[in-house]
């Protein structure tokens, strides 16, 4: 499971950190506890003010989808317990926000993440996806704030 932390200042984005939480092998419950603990460590270390998670999709492998849903539950639980607001975004919305098209491939997403966060060293494909979700969330929040300013003006 990838994770990424960015800083948003106006329209500027700055990379703080990225990585992957590894679940290892063993019993599912133990792997979920490991993911939980690693994400808690990330939140404790970087003290984010918001979180974002990719929405899941259902594929032909029901067992794989169920396990992904269980890990996603951890990804929602940990920031919620820390009191963070959580944005949820469909994969196509993330790709559109970062690349400009909703059906971009992973290489295009990674390239655009590197362009938008100069100097970033990606910890892997999952970390790149996590940073893309963070960028999407930042754009969503900026758009919502701009709309609120127009409405209240």
C-alpha positions, 0 to 999 in steps of 0.5 A, spaced: 500 500 500 503 506 497 502 513 501 505 520 500 505 526 503 505 533 500 505 540 502 500 545 499 501 552 499 496 556 494 497 553 488 504 550 489 505 543 491 511 540 495 513 533 496 514 531 503 515 524 503 512 517 500 513 510 501 509 503 501 506 500 507 508 492 506 503 487 509 508 481 508 506 474 509 502 470 514 495 470 516 490 476 513 489 479 520 496 480 522 497 483 515 492 488 516 495 489 523 501 491 520 498 495 515 494 499 520 501 500 524 505 502 519 500 508 517 499 510 524 507 511 524 506 515 517 501 520 520 504 520 527 511 522 523 508 527 518 502 530 522 498 531 515 491 535 516 487 531 511 487 524 507 485 521 501 484 514 498 482 511 492 476 508 491 476 501 489 473 497 483 470 490 482 474 486 478 473 479 476 477 476 482 472 476 487 477 474 493 482 479 490 477 485 491 475 483 498 482 483 500 483 490 497 477 492 500 479 490 507 486 494 506 482 500 504 478 499 510 485 500 514 487 506 509 480 509 511 480 507 519 487 510 520 486 517 518 479 517 521 481 515 528 486 521 527 481 526 526 482 527 519 477 529 513 478 524 508 477 525 500 475 519 496 477 519 488 475 514 483 482 512 479 479 515 473 478 522 476 485 521 479 488 520 472 484 526 469 487 531 475 494 529 474 495 527 467 489 530 464 486 524 461 482 519 465 485 513 462 492 514 462 497 509 464 501 508 470 507 510 466 504 517 464 501 518 471 508 517 474 511 522 469 506 527 471 507 526 478 515 527 477 513 533 473 508 536 479 513 534 484 520 536 482 526 532 485 521 527 488 524 520 488 518 515 488 519 509 492 515 505 487 509 504 483 504 504 489 507 510 492 507 514 485 499 512 485 499 515 492 502 521 491 497 522 485 491 521 489 494 527 494 495 531 488 488 530 486 485 531 493 489 538 493 486 540 486 479 538 489 480 542 495 483 548 491 477 548 486 472 547 492 475 553 496 475 558 489 468 556 488 466 558 496 470 565 494 466 566 488 459 564 492 461 568 498 463 574 494 
